[in-house]
Amino acid sequence: MELTIKSRKLNRAITFWSGRSYIFCDLNGQPGTLGNQICAGGRMTGPTVTCAANDQWDFERECRKWYRQFTRANEED
């Protein structure tokens, strides 16, 4: 599964994909990157975010939730 969010706040696209039940994202948009595993609270470290295997709705819901948390956390910095 894959989802791309074109972020106006970050001025770039973020691509998410699922590897089994774990979710990864490409934050820098560079070719050849392996991506980062997303974690709770819009972070890159800590408890990992998962989705139900082969459930596109659950995958997209978790990606969008993480994205909102990530952009909020970056606004505060």
Stockholm file with secondary structure:
# STOCKHOLM 1.0

chainA/1-77         MELTIKSRKLNRAITFWSGRSYIFCDLNGQPGTLGNQICAGGRMTGPTVTCAANDQWDFERECRKWYRQFTRANEED
#=GR chainA/1-77 SS CEEEEEETTTTEEEEEEEETTEEEEESSCCTTCCCEECBGGGBSSSSBCBCCTTCHHHHHHHHHHHHHHHHHHHHHC
#=GC SS_cons        CEEEEEETTTTEEEEEEEETTEEEEESSCCTTCCCEECBGGGBSSSSBCBCCTTCHHHHHHHHHHHHHHHHHHHHHC
//
